[in-house]
Amino acid sequence: MALPPPPPPDFSPAFSNVVRILNCDVMMHILRTILQRAVELETHLWTEAMIQMVLHLLSLGLLEEKQQLQKSPEEEVTFDFYHKATRMGSSALNAVNVLMLLEKLKRVPQLEAQKDTVNWILQMFDTVKRLREKSSLTTVAATSGSEATKGDETQSTQDKEKAERKRKAEAARLHRQKIMAQMSALQRNFIETHKLLYENTLEAQGKEDVVMEEESMSSAIDYSRIALGPKRGPSVAEKEVLTCILCQEEQEVKLEGAAMVLSACVQKSTALTQNRSRVLEISGDTLDPLFMHPDLPCGTHTGSCGHVMHAACWQKYFEAMQLNFRQRLHVEQIFDLENGEYLCPLCKSLCNTVIPIVPLQAQKINSEDAEAVAQILSLARWLEIIIVRISGYSVKNAKGEKQNLPAFANKGMGNSALEFHSILSFGVQSSAKYSSSIKEMLILFATTIYRVGLKVAPNETDYRIPMMTWSTCAFTIQCIENLLETEAKPLFGSLQNRQHSGLKALVQFAAAQRTTSPQILIQKHLIRLLGVLLPNFKVEDTPSLLEVDMFHILVGVVLSFPSLYWEDAVDLQPSSISSAYNHLYLFHLTTMAHITQIVVSSATESPTARSSDNSEEARSAQSFCREVCQYTSGCFSQDVPGWLVWDCVKKGIMPYLRCAALFFHYLLGVSPPEDLLQVSEEGQFKALCSYLSLPTNLFLLFQEYWDTVNPLLQRWCADPVVLSCLKGKSIAIRYPRKRNSLIELPEDYSCLLNQASQFRCPRSSDDEQKHPVLCLFCGAMLCSQNTCCQELVNGEELGACTSHALQCGAGVCMFLKIRECKVVLIEGKTRGCLYPAPYLDEYGETDPGLKRGNPLHLCRERYRKLHLLWQQHCIIEEIARSQETNQIFFGFNWQLL
């Protein structure tokens, strides 16, 4: 449904000419230009917010003209918005009108949400057109009636007026002809002067059209929307020609070319945490970030505003900002240059790093070769090869004891041992060669993630840098999936341009970062990750199945697995076929482990009243439960209904499958099925299973690989942590995890005032506290701006809000000052801003400071905007924008809030 602006009220006579701004030539040129850029998909030159503003202005112009036509005859209406909007552009490159551009805008997939508004505007154009025609007919009829009754004097007056209008119209026509003749002469002169360029352009366009038609025909004939396994579809690798926002020069993104980067912001986040009472480590000097706990206590999020720069241009820009800062010693800055912070040159978003843009390498699988490999490379065989390869590395490097081979590794092998190089026999290729500038940016961005995510000093050689790279990739994907699900948007096709560009660059960076680290280090991390899935690789600090987030494991093993192809003499990576099977088997292993997680954690689920379900899925689930019961020595009840287990698995695994689909899509470039471009729960599950090469009955995975997975399942279920959970001695995370939201606020603001009046600070004996604040993340009531609640953190005195934010929001938090009816956003110890409270009076206005005293009620829409500000990780951005426009809070000591 379209939500057009309401009809605007009339201006007072003194300001009546203000509306002419809407239909002036400059305004029309701006509107046409922005619409044309959107239609031509020049994504770096427009945003959805700009299109919304254009549509809003068009609506206002049409409503204004409609009102004037309804009040007065056409001759008296000088506001000609309709005629200006339907007039062609004044240049050859802009020879379209607004009406034509709106028709094309309806077909732009990124603007699907604006389609209803566009349709409404087109209807308004038609309405205004009919009003003008009706007014003209009425005027003619009235004139003819009056002629029959009036005398010769009236007739002569009308003749004079008609002649005057005719003279003016003729003069205007001659003027237009003169202008058009001048334009035609200029165009002919330009074409003659640049004849060769003009012909080459036409030829190139013709060739591109032919190539595109051939590609579309071939893709329609042989096209597979499967991301994993031997049937993997072709990668859609588009030629990326991007424009630097600083120097305005275009450049194609190539591996061997100069680096291009996206401005980005890396920040710690607790937006997905399932346990806000968990104490977060403020410093990560001793933290091991390889394994993420399933309650997602604190992750590292990477966001981007989507604006592109040359790496060299960005470095010059940053150095110029540093020089400018040194010359202005007594001016406070919004950003911290020492920590790499800066404002995006175009949109002024707060950033602290850049993401290098690594082009997607197109991969295509030969179906005949894939079928031949399929007959040889089963999961059991694949695991044997992997185990031998890893064992060979441990012997070769003489760093640690040789891993014991599991029982299934020698099954069917006879007395012959697999060779160390067997992994290479299924296809290898030389590793991608990156230019020195791209490598430099890969190291810079990875170091920033490590520095911000662990709150430590930068160190380019630290062994935890690859871990943090995989972790921020997985956590950012989980945040985006959570946001799409919360807003009920489809998994693909609904991301904003900046989210799409940022996620694409982040995943490709995470895949490329491995090449800048020692491969022996990557192999060590891979062995530890595989230790969760393959207990034979377990070392002392390997966590239990119930103590890890399985999507983080998946991202880590997929991105680190190519390190097994490393050789001393030559730098190799798996071929397309080898990668297809590696991705398939790694994903199937992690999926089976996650299904086991879900089943074990839901063991205490109480069944709801429902008729018995004898479907294939329910029978398979019941069979799986019997096996789990056997391996847990009866701790797991086999009497749990099969339909209940299947229902828990299907609901619990959906976020994991959605995240996996996003990850593999941006890693491999395989187009998703149509069902993932729309919101449909049942159709979505089947489409995800198809895209990720899974059976819709997920328990068939265990049946297909039973001989191989059976010993793994025994070890998973026999883990002490799993047994402790089944016995009720410990609690495991339930799946799907709950979607976080801001706390529930009362409808009437007086309830909050009563709550604040009853609050007493536990550390003070004062009868009344002046500044009670409410944390909107967890609901804690705090005593703000009082010395009684200040805490000493790392040798610094911090106020109650600042110290609470470090634990509740990893430094970023949102508070409601109850006695002032203001929302406070804070980030770190030095930044913060005020934000309008979500409570409005009967006139739709806020009451900061409660000065008016009108009754206030909760506005759901405003509160939802606060929620999105948090979930989209835009609080830091909002604080920076506020401080840039409002310098009054620079003197405020946020540290003691």
C-alpha positions in Angstrom: 0.0 0.0 0.0 1.3 3.4 -0.9 1.6 6.0 1.9 1.5 9.4 0.0 1.9 12.7 1.8 -1.3 14.4 2.9 -2.5 17.4 0.8 -0.4 20.3 1.9 -2.2 23.4 3.5 -2.3 26.7 1.6 0.5 29.2 2.2 -0.4 32.6 3.5 -0.4 35.2 0.7 3.1 36.5 1.6 4.5 33.0 1.1 2.3 31.8 -1.8 5.3 31.8 -4.3 7.2 29.2 -2.3 5.4 26.4 -4.2 7.1 27.6 -7.4 10.3 25.9 -6.1 8.7 22.6 -6.9 8.2 23.2 -10.6 11.3 25.3 -11.4 13.6 24.0 -14.1 16.5 23.3 -11.7 14.3 21.1 -9.4 13.0 19.2 -12.5 16.5 18.6 -13.6 17.5 17.3 -10.2 14.5 14.9 -10.1 15.1 13.7 -13.6 18.8 13.1 -12.9 18.3 11.1 -9.7 15.6 8.9 -11.3 17.7 8.3 -14.4 20.7 7.2 -12.3 18.4 4.7 -10.5 17.0 3.4 -13.7 20.5 3.0 -15.2 21.5 1.1 -11.9 24.5 3.4 -11.2 24.4 2.2 -7.6 27.2 4.4 -6.4 25.4 7.6 -7.4 22.0 7.1 -5.6 20.5 5.6 -2.5 17.0 4.4 -1.7 16.5 7.4 0.6 17.2 9.8 -2.3 14.5 8.0 -4.4 12.1 8.3 -1.5 12.7 12.0 -1.3 12.2 12.4 -5.1 8.9 10.5 -4.9 7.8 12.6 -2.0 8.5 15.8 -3.9 6.7 14.5 -7.0 3.7 13.7 -4.8 3.7 17.2 -3.3 3.9 18.8 -6.7 1.0 16.8 -8.1 -1.2 17.4 -5.0 -0.5 21.1 -5.1 -1.5 21.3 -8.8 -4.6 19.1 -8.2 -5.7 21.5 -5.4 -5.3 24.6 -7.5 -7.1 23.1 -10.5 -10.1 22.1 -8.3 -10.3 25.7 -6.9 -9.7 27.7 -10.1 -10.1 27.4 -13.9 -7.0 26.3 -15.8 -6.3 29.8 -17.2 -5.8 31.2 -13.7 -3.5 28.3 -12.5 0.1 29.3 -13.1 1.5 26.2 -11.3 2.4 23.9 -14.2 4.1 21.0 -12.5 2.4 18.4 -14.8 3.7 20.1 -18.0 7.2 20.4 -16.6 7.3 16.8 -15.4 6.1 15.5 -18.8 8.5 17.6 -20.8 11.7 16.0 -22.2 15.1 16.7 -20.7 17.1 19.6 -22.2 20.1 17.5 -23.2 20.7 14.6 -25.5 21.8 12.4 -22.6 18.7 13.4 -20.6 16.1 13.2 -23.3 13.4 11.6 -21.2 10.7 12.9 -19.0 9.7 12.0 -15.4 6.7 10.0 -16.5 8.9 7.7 -18.6 11.5 7.3 -15.9 8.8 6.3 -13.3 7.5 3.6 -15.7 11.1 2.2 -15.8 11.6 2.6 -12.1 8.9 0.0 -11.4 11.1 -2.6 -13.0 14.2 -1.9 -10.8 14.5 -4.9 -8.3 16.3 -2.9 -5.6 13.2 -0.6 -5.4 10.5 -3.2 -5.1 9.4 -1.5 -1.8 8.7 1.8 -3.6 6.6 0.2 -6.4 3.2 1.1 -4.7 4.2 4.7 -4.3 5.3 4.9 -7.9 2.0 3.5 -9.1 0.1 6.0 -7.0 2.2 8.9 -8.5 1.4 7.6 -12.0 -2.3 7.6 -11.1 -2.0 11.2 -9.8 -0.4 12.2 -13.1 -3.4 10.8 -14.9 -5.8 12.6 -12.4 -4.1 16.0 -13.0 -4.2 15.4 -16.8 -8.0 14.8 -16.7 -8.6 17.8 -14.5 -6.7 20.0 -17.0 -8.7 18.6 -19.9 -12.0 19.0 -18.0 -11.2 22.6 -17.0 -10.4 23.4 -20.7 -13.7 22.0 -21.9 -15.6 23.9 -19.2 -14.0 27.1 -20.1 -14.9 26.6 -23.8 -18.5 25.8 -23.0 -18.8 28.8 -20.7 -17.3 31.1 -23.3 -19.7 29.9 -26.1 -22.7 30.4 -23.7 -21.7 33.9 -22.8 -21.2 34.9 -26.5 -24.9 34.3 -27.2 -26.0 36.7 -24.4 -23.4 39.4 -24.4 -23.2 42.4 -26.7 -20.6 43.6 -29.3 -18.5 45.2 -26.6 -17.9 41.9 -24.7 -17.2 40.2 -28.1 -14.5 42.7 -29.0 -12.8 42.3 -25.5 -12.7 38.5 -25.9 -11.3 38.9 -29.4 -8.5 41.1 -28.1 -7.7 38.7 -25.3 -7.7 35.8 -27.8 -5.5 37.6 -30.1 -3.1 38.4 -27.3 -3.0 34.8 -26.2 -2.4 33.7 -29.8 0.4 36.2 -30.1 2.1 34.9 -26.9 1.7 31.3 -27.9 3.2 32.0 -31.4 6.2 33.8 -29.7 6.7 30.9 -27.3 6.6 28.4 -30.3 9.2 30.4 -32.2 11.4 30.6 -29.2 11.2 26.8 -28.7 12.0 26.2 -32.3 15.0 28.4 -32.0 16.2 26.6 -28.9 15.7 23.2 -30.6 17.5 24.3 -33.7 20.5 25.4 -31.6 20.5 22.0 -29.8 20.4 20.1 -33.1 23.3 22.1 -34.4 25.3 21.5 -31.3 24.6 17.7 -31.5 25.5 17.5 -35.2 28.7 19.5 -34.5 29.6 17.1 -31.6 29.0 14.0 -33.6 31.1 15.3 -36.5 33.9 16.3 -34.2 33.9 13.0 -32.4 32.8 10.8 -35.2 35.3 7.9 -34.5 34.4 7.8 -30.8 30.7 7.8 -31.7 31.0 4.9 -34.1 33.1 2.9 -31.7 30.6 3.4 -28.9 27.7 2.2 -31.1 29.7 -0.9 -32.2 30.7 -1.7 -28.6 27.1 -1.4 -27.4 26.0 -3.7 -30.3 28.5 -6.3 -29.4 27.6 -6.1 -25.7 23.9 -6.6 -26.5 24.8 -9.7 -28.6 27.0 -11.1 -25.9 24.4 -10.5 -23.3 21.7 -12.2 -25.4 24.0 -15.2 -26.0 24.8 -15.5 -22.3 21.1 -15.2 -21.3 20.2 -17.9 -23.8 23.0 -20.3 -22.6 22.1 -19.6 -19.0 18.4 -20.4 -19.6 19.4 -23.7 -21.2 22.1 -24.9 -18.7 21.5 -23.3 -15.4 21.6 -24.8 -11.9 20.6 -23.0 -8.7 22.6 -25.3 -6.4 25.5 -23.9 -4.5 27.2 -27.1 -3.2 28.4 -30.4 -4.6 29.0 -31.7 -8.1 25.8 -30.1 -9.4 26.9 -26.7 -8.4 25.6 -23.9 -10.7 27.9 -21.5 -12.5 29.2 -18.5 -10.7 27.7 -15.2 -11.8 30.9 -13.1 -11.9 30.1 -9.7 -13.2 32.6 -7.2 -14.5 32.9 -4.6 -11.7 33.8 -1.1 -12.9 33.6 1.2 -9.9 34.1 5.0 -9.5 36.2 6.4 -6.7 34.3 9.0 -4.7 37.4 11.0 -4.1 39.0 11.3 -7.6 35.9 10.4 -9.7 38.0 8.0 -11.8 36.6 4.7 -12.9 38.5 1.4 -12.5 37.7 -2.2 -13.1 38.3 -4.4 -10.1 41.0 -7.0 -10.8 43.3 -9.2 -8.7 46.4 -7.7 -10.3 45.2 -4.1 -10.3 45.4 -1.3 -7.8 43.3 -1.9 -4.7 39.8 -0.4 -4.3 38.3 -0.2 -0.9 34.9 0.3 0.8 34.7 2.6 3.9 33.7 0.4 6.8 33.2 0.4 10.6 34.2 -2.5 12.8 32.6 -2.7 16.3 32.0 -5.1 19.1 28.3 -6.1 19.5 26.0 -7.9 21.9 22.9 -7.6 19.6 22.5 -11.4 19.4 23.4 -12.4 22.9 21.2 -14.9 24.7 22.7 -14.2 28.1 23.2 -10.6 29.2 24.3 -11.7 32.6 27.5 -13.2 31.2 30.5 -11.1 32.2 32.4 -9.9 29.1 36.2 -9.7 29.1 37.1 -6.0 28.6 40.6 -6.8 27.3 41.2 -9.8 25.0 44.9 -10.3 25.7 44.4 -13.9 26.7 41.1 -14.6 24.8 41.0 -17.4 22.3 38.4 -16.3 19.7 38.4 -19.5 17.6 35.2 -20.9 19.1 32.1 -18.8 19.6 29.8 -19.9 22.4 26.3 -20.8 21.2 24.7 -18.0 23.3 26.7 -15.5 21.1 27.8 -13.3 24.1 29.8 -10.8 22.1 30.8 -10.7 18.4 32.6 -8.4 16.1 30.4 -6.7 13.5 31.6 -5.2 10.3 29.3 -2.7 8.5 29.9 -0.4 5.5 28.2 2.6 4.0 29.0 1.2 0.5 31.2 4.1 -0.8 34.2 3.1 -2.9 37.6 4.7 -3.0 41.0 3.9 -4.5 43.2 2.6 -1.6 45.8 5.3 -2.6 43.1 8.0 -2.6 41.9 6.9 0.8 45.4 6.9 2.3 46.0 10.5 1.0 42.6 11.6 2.4 43.4 10.0 5.9 46.8 11.6 6.0 45.4 15.0 5.1 42.9 14.6 8.0 45.7 13.8 10.4 47.7 16.8 9.2 44.6 19.0 9.6 44.0 17.7 13.1 47.6 18.5 14.2 47.2 22.0 13.0 44.0 22.5 15.0 45.1 21.5 18.5 42.4 23.3 20.4 39.4 21.9 18.4 37.7 18.8 19.6 37.2 16.0 17.0 34.2 13.8 16.6 36.5 10.9 15.7 39.7 9.3 17.1 42.4 9.5 14.4 44.8 7.5 16.6 42.4 4.5 16.4 42.0 4.9 12.6 38.6 6.7 12.8 37.4 9.1 10.0 34.2 10.3 8.4 33.3 8.9 5.0 34.1 11.7 2.5 30.6 11.3 0.9 28.0 10.4 3.6 30.0 11.5 6.7 29.4 8.1 8.4 31.8 7.2 11.1 34.4 4.6 9.9 37.5 3.1 11.3 38.8 1.0 8.5 38.4 0.0 4.8 37.4 -3.3 3.2 39.5 -4.3 0.2 37.3 -5.2 -2.8 38.4 -8.6 -4.0 36.7 -9.7 -7.3 34.8 -13.0 -7.3 36.6 -15.7 -9.3 34.2 -17.3 -11.7 34.2 -21.1 -11.4 32.5 -23.7 -13.6 32.3 -27.4 -13.0 32.6 -29.9 -15.8 29.6 -32.3 -15.3 31.5 -35.3 -16.8 34.5 -34.9 -14.5 32.2 -34.3 -11.5 30.3 -37.6 -12.2 33.6 -39.5 -12.4 34.8 -38.0 -9.1 31.4 -38.8 -7.5 31.9 -42.5 -8.0 35.3 -42.4 -6.1 35.1 -39.6 -3.5 32.5 -40.7 -0.9 32.4 -39.1 2.5 34.3 -41.9 4.1 37.0 -41.8 1.4 37.2 -38.0 1.7 37.6 -38.2 5.5 40.4 -40.8 5.1 42.3 -38.6 2.7 41.9 -35.6 5.1 43.1 -37.5 8.1 46.1 -38.9 6.3 47.0 -35.4 5.0 46.8 -33.8 8.5 48.7 -36.7 10.0 51.4 -36.3 7.4 51.7 -32.6 8.1 52.1 -33.2 11.9 54.9 -35.8 11.2 56.5 -33.6 8.5 56.6 -30.5 10.6 57.7 -32.4 13.7 55.6 -30.1 15.9 53.5 -32.3 18.1 52.6 -35.9 18.2 51.0 -37.7 15.2 47.3 -37.9 15.4 45.7 -41.3 15.9 43.7 -42.4 12.9 40.1 -43.3 13.7 38.7 -46.7 13.1 36.8 -45.8 10.0 39.9 -44.3 8.3 41.3 -47.8 7.5 38.0 -49.4 6.7 38.1 -50.9 3.2 41.7 -49.9 2.7 43.3 -53.3 3.2 46.9 -53.2 4.2 47.7 -50.3 1.8 48.1 -46.8 3.3 46.9 -43.7 1.6 49.6 -41.4 0.4 50.2 -37.9 1.8 49.5 -36.4 -1.7 46.2 -38.2 -2.3 44.3 -35.0 -1.6 45.9 -33.4 -4.7 44.7 -36.2 -7.1 41.1 -34.8 -7.3 42.1 -31.5 -8.8 44.3 -28.5 -7.9 45.1 -25.1 -9.4 47.6 -22.4 -8.6 46.5 -19.9 -5.9 45.2 -16.5 -6.9 47.9 -13.9 -7.2 47.0 -10.6 -5.6 48.7 -7.2 -6.3 50.8 -5.7 -3.6 48.3 -3.0 -2.9 45.5 -5.5 -2.4 47.7 -7.6 0.0 48.5 -4.4 1.9 44.8 -3.6 2.4 44.1 -7.3 3.3 46.6 -7.0 6.1 45.4 -3.6 7.2 41.7 -4.6 7.4 42.5 -7.9 9.2 44.6 -6.1 11.8 41.8 -3.6 12.4 39.4 -6.5 13.1 41.9 -8.0 15.5 42.5 -4.7 17.2 38.9 -3.6 17.6 37.4 -7.1 18.3 39.9 -8.0 21.0 40.6 -4.5 22.3 44.4 -5.0 22.0 47.2 -3.1 20.4 47.7 -3.8 16.6 50.0 -6.7 15.7 50.1 -7.9 12.1 51.7 -11.2 13.1 49.4 -12.4 15.9 48.1 -15.9 15.5 44.6 -14.9 16.3 44.1 -12.6 13.2 42.7 -15.4 10.9 40.3 -16.4 13.8 39.0 -12.9 14.1 38.6 -12.7 10.3 36.4 -15.8 10.2 34.5 -14.7 13.3 33.5 -11.3 12.1 32.4 -12.8 8.7 30.1 -15.3 10.5 28.8 -12.9 13.1 28.0 -10.2 10.5 26.1 -12.7 8.4 24.1 -13.8 11.5 23.2 -10.2 12.3 22.0 -9.6 8.7 19.9 -12.8 8.8 18.5 -11.8 12.1 17.5 -8.4 10.8 15.9 -9.8 7.7 13.9 -12.3 9.7 12.8 -9.6 12.2 11.6 -7.3 9.4 9.9 -10.3 7.6 11.9 -9.6 4.4 13.1 -12.3 1.9 16.6 -13.7 2.4 17.8 -12.4 -1.0 16.9 -9.3 -3.0 15.9 -7.1 0.0 19.3 -6.0 1.3 20.1 -2.3 1.0 22.9 -1.5 -1.5 25.4 -0.8 1.3 24.6 -4.0 3.1 24.9 -6.0 -0.2 28.2 -4.4 -1.2 29.6 -4.6 2.3 28.7 -8.3 2.8 30.0 -9.3 -0.6 33.4 -7.5 0.1 33.6 -9.0 3.6 33.1 -12.6 2.5 35.5 -12.3 -0.4 38.1 -10.7 1.9 37.7 -13.5 4.5 38.4 -16.0 1.8 41.5 -14.1 0.5 43.0 -13.2 3.9 44.3 -16.8 4.3 47.0 -16.0 1.7 48.6 -13.3 4.0 49.1 -15.7 6.9 51.5 -18.7 7.3 49.7 -21.8 6.0 51.0 -23.9 9.0 49.1 -21.5 11.3 45.9 -21.9 9.3 46.3 -25.7 9.4 46.6 -25.6 13.2 43.4 -23.6 13.4 41.7 -26.0 11.0 42.7 -29.1 13.0 41.2 -27.5 16.2 38.0 -26.7 14.4 37.7 -30.2 13.0 38.3 -31.5 16.5 34.7 -30.5 17.3 33.3 -32.5 14.3 35.9 -35.3 14.3 36.8 -36.2 17.9 40.0 -38.0 16.8 41.5 -34.5 16.4 40.5 -33.4 19.9 43.1 -31.6 21.9 42.8 -30.5 25.6 41.0 -27.2 25.0 38.6 -28.5 22.3 35.0 -27.6 23.5 32.0 -29.9 23.5 29.4 -30.0 20.8 27.0 -28.0 23.0 29.6 -25.3 23.7 30.1 -24.0 20.2 28.1 -22.1 17.6 28.0 -24.4 14.6 27.8 -21.6 11.9 31.1 -20.1 13.1 32.6 -23.6 12.8 31.3 -23.9 9.3 32.7 -20.6 8.2 36.1 -21.4 9.8 36.5 -24.8 8.3 35.4 -23.7 4.8 37.7 -20.7 4.7 40.7 -22.5 6.2 40.4 -25.8 4.3 42.4 -24.8 1.3 45.5 -24.6 3.5 45.6 -28.4 3.3 46.6 -28.1 -0.3 49.7 -26.1 0.6 53.1 -27.5 -0.6 56.6 -26.3 0.1 57.6 -25.9 -3.5 54.4 -24.5 -5.0 51.4 -22.5 -3.8 48.3 -24.6 -4.7 44.6 -24.4 -4.0 41.7 -26.9 -4.7 40.2 -26.9 -8.2 36.5 -26.2 -8.8 35.5 -29.9 -8.5 37.6 -30.4 -5.3 36.2 -27.3 -3.8 32.6 -28.4 -4.6 33.1 -31.7 -2.7 35.1 -30.1 0.1 32.3 -27.5 0.7 29.6 -30.2 0.4 31.1 -32.6 2.9 32.1 -29.9 5.4 28.6 -28.5 5.3 27.0 -31.9 5.7 29.2 -32.7 8.7 28.4 -29.4 10.4 24.7 -29.8 9.6 24.6 -33.2 11.2 26.4 -31.9 14.2 24.0 -29.0 14.5 21.0 -31.4 14.2 22.5 -33.4 17.1 22.8 -30.1 19.0 19.2 -29.3 18.4 17.9 -32.8 19.4 20.0 -33.0 22.6 19.1 -29.4 23.7 15.4 -30.0 23.1 15.4 -33.3 25.1 13.5 -31.6 27.9 10.9 -30.1 25.6 7.4 -30.8 26.8 5.1 -32.1 24.0 2.1 -30.2 23.1 -1.3 -31.7 22.4 -1.3 -33.0 18.9 -2.5 -36.0 17.0 0.2 -38.6 16.1 2.1 -37.9 13.0 3.3 -40.9 11.0 5.2 -39.0 8.3 8.5 -40.1 6.9 10.3 -37.3 8.8 8.7 -38.3 12.1 9.7 -41.9 11.6 13.3 -40.9 10.7 13.4 -38.6 13.8 12.1 -41.5 16.0 14.8 -43.8 14.7 17.5 -41.2 15.3 16.3 -40.7 18.9 16.7 -44.4 19.5 20.3 -44.3 18.4 21.0 -41.2 20.6 19.3 -42.9 23.6 21.6 -45.9 23.1 24.8 -43.8 22.9 23.8 -41.7 26.0 23.2 -44.8 28.2 19.5 -44.0 28.4 19.9 -40.4 29.5 18.0 -39.3 26.4 14.5 -40.5 26.4 13.5 -42.5 23.3 9.8 -42.0 24.1 9.9 -38.4 22.7 7.4 -38.3 19.8 9.0 -38.3 16.4 6.9 -35.4 15.2 8.0 -33.3 18.1 11.7 -33.9 17.4 11.2 -33.2 13.7 9.3 -30.0 14.5 12.1 -28.8 16.8 14.8 -29.7 14.2 13.0 -27.9 11.4 12.4 -24.7 13.3 15.7 -24.8 15.1 17.9 -25.3 12.0 16.3 -22.5 9.8 18.6 -19.6 11.0 21.6 -21.8 10.4 20.4 -22.8 6.9 19.6 -19.1 6.0 23.1 -18.0 7.2 24.7 -20.8 5.3 22.8 -19.8 2.1 24.0 -16.2 2.5 27.6 -17.3 3.1 27.9 -19.6 0.1 26.1 -17.2 -2.2 28.5 -14.4 -1.5 31.5 -16.9 -1.5 30.7 -18.7 -4.7 28.4 -16.3 -6.6 25.7 -19.0 -7.4 22.3 -17.4 -7.9 19.6 -18.5 -5.3 16.3 -20.1 -6.2 13.3 -17.8 -6.8 11.6 -19.0 -3.6 14.4 -17.3 -1.6 13.5 -14.0 -3.2 10.1 -13.9 -1.4 8.7 -14.6 2.1 7.3 -18.1 2.4 8.1 -20.3 5.3 7.4 -23.7 3.7 8.7 -22.8 0.3 11.8 -21.2 1.9 12.7 -24.4 3.7 12.5 -26.5 0.5 14.4 -23.9 -1.5 17.2 -23.7 1.2 17.5 -27.5 1.1 17.7 -27.5 -2.7 20.2 -24.7 -2.8 22.4 -26.3 -0.1 22.2 -29.9 -1.5 20.2 -31.2 1.5 17.3 -33.7 1.5 14.1 -32.1 2.8 14.0 -34.9 5.4 17.2 -33.9 7.1 17.6 -37.2 9.0 18.2 -38.9 5.7 21.7 -37.4 5.9 22.5 -39.7 8.8 21.1 -42.7 6.9 23.1 -41.9 3.8 26.4 -41.6 5.7 25.5 -43.9 8.5 28.7 -46.1 8.5 30.8 -43.0 8.6 28.8 -40.9 11.0 27.9 -43.6 13.5 31.3 -43.5 15.3 31.1 -39.7 15.3 27.6 -39.7 16.7 28.8 -42.0 19.5 31.6 -39.7 20.5 29.3 -36.6 20.3 26.7 -38.1 22.6 29.2 -39.6 25.0 30.7 -36.2 25.8 30.5 -35.3 29.5 28.9 -31.9 28.8 26.2 -33.5 26.7 25.5 -36.1 29.4 25.4 -33.4 32.0 22.8 -31.5 30.0 20.6 -34.6 29.5 20.7 -35.3 33.2 19.5 -31.8 33.9 22.7 -30.7 35.7 23.4 -27.9 33.1 21.3 -25.9 30.6 22.0 -25.8 26.9 21.0 -23.2 24.4 17.6 -23.9 22.8 17.2 -23.5 19.0 16.1 -21.4 17.3 17.6 -18.8 19.5 15.2 -16.0 20.6 15.3 -12.8 18.5 16.4 -10.0 20.7 14.4 -6.8 21.0 14.4 -3.7 23.2 12.6 -4.1 26.5 8.8 -3.8 26.7 7.8 -0.3 27.7 4.5 0.7 29.3 2.0 2.5 27.1 1.5 5.4 29.6 4.6 7.3 30.6 3.3 8.0 34.1 4.0 4.2 34.8 7.7 4.9 34.2 7.6 8.0 36.4 6.0 5.9 39.2 8.7 3.2 38.7 11.4 5.9 38.9 10.0 7.4 42.1 10.2 4.0 43.8 13.8 3.4 42.8 16.4 3.7 45.5 20.1 3.4 44.8 21.5 0.4 46.7 24.8 2.2 47.3 23.4 5.5 48.7 21.3 6.4 51.7 19.8 9.5 49.9 16.0 9.6 50.0 15.7 10.6 46.3 18.0 10.1 43.3 18.0 12.9 40.7 18.8 10.9 37.6 17.3 7.4 37.3 17.9 5.9 33.9 16.5 2.8 32.3 18.7 0.5 30.1 16.6 -0.3 27.0 18.7 -3.4 26.3 18.2 -5.3 29.5 15.7 -3.2 31.6 18.2 -2.4 34.5 17.4 0.8 36.4 20.6 2.8 37.1 21.6 5.8 39.2 23.2 8.2 36.7 25.5 11.1 37.2 26.0 10.4 40.8 29.3 9.7 42.6 27.8 6.9 44.6 27.6 4.5 41.6 30.9 5.3 39.9 33.1 2.3 39.4 36.9 1.9 38.9 37.5 0.1 35.5 41.1 -0.4 34.5 42.2 2.5 36.7 39.5 4.9 35.3 36.5 6.3 37.1 33.4 5.5 35.1 29.8 6.5 35.7 27.0 3.9 36.2 25.8 4.1 32.6 29.2 3.9 31.0 30.3 1.0 33.1 27.0 -0.8 32.5 27.3 -0.3 28.8 30.7 -2.0 28.7 29.1 -5.2 30.0 25.6 -5.0 28.5 26.4 -3.7 25.0 30.2 -4.0 24.7 30.5 -0.3 25.1 27.5 0.7 23.0 24.2 1.2 24.8 20.8 3.0 24.9 19.2 4.5 28.0 16.0 6.4 28.8 16.4 9.3 31.2 13.0 8.9 32.9 12.7 12.3 34.6 13.7 14.2 31.4 12.0 12.0 28.8 15.1 11.7 26.7 16.9 8.8 25.1 20.7 8.7 25.6 23.0 6.9 23.1 26.5 6.2 24.3 29.5 4.6 22.7 32.7 4.0 24.7 33.8 6.4 27.3 34.0 9.6 25.3 31.0 9.8 22.9 27.2 10.1 23.3 24.2 12.0 22.1 20.6 12.7 23.0 17.8 11.1 20.9 14.0 11.8 20.9 12.1 9.6 23.3 9.5 7.2 21.8 6.7 8.9 23.9 4.4 11.5 22.3 1.6 13.7 23.5 -1.8 14.0 21.8 -0.3 16.4 19.2 2.3 13.9 18.2 5.2 15.8 19.8 7.8 14.8 22.3 8.2 16.6 25.6 12.0 16.8 26.5 12.4 17.8 30.1 8.7 17.2 30.7 8.2 21.0 30.5 4.7 21.0 29.0 3.3 18.3 31.2 0.9 16.8 28.7 0.1 13.1 29.1 2.5 11.0 27.0 1.9 7.6 25.3 4.3 5.1 23.7 4.7 5.5 19.9 5.3 2.0 18.5 6.7 3.3 15.3 9.3 5.5 17.0 10.3 2.6 19.3 10.7 0.3 16.3 13.1 2.9 14.8 15.2 2.7 18.0 15.2 -1.1 17.7 16.4 -1.0 14.1 19.0 1.6 15.0 20.4 -1.0 17.4 20.0 -4.1 15.3 21.5 -2.4 12.2 24.5 -1.4 14.3 23.9 2.3 13.5 24.2 3.7 17.0 27.8 4.8 16.6 26.9 6.4 13.2 23.9 8.3 14.8 26.2 9.6 17.6 28.8 10.8 15.1 26.1 12.6 12.9 24.6 14.2 16.0 27.9 15.5 17.3 28.8 16.8 13.9 25.7 19.0 13.7 25.4 19.7 17.4 28.6 20.8 19.0 27.0 21.6 22.4 27.8 18.2 23.9 31.6 18.3 23.3 32.1 19.7 26.8 29.9 17.0 28.4 31.9 14.3 30.3 30.2 11.1 29.0 32.7 9.0 31.0 30.9 9.9 34.2 27.3 9.5 32.9 
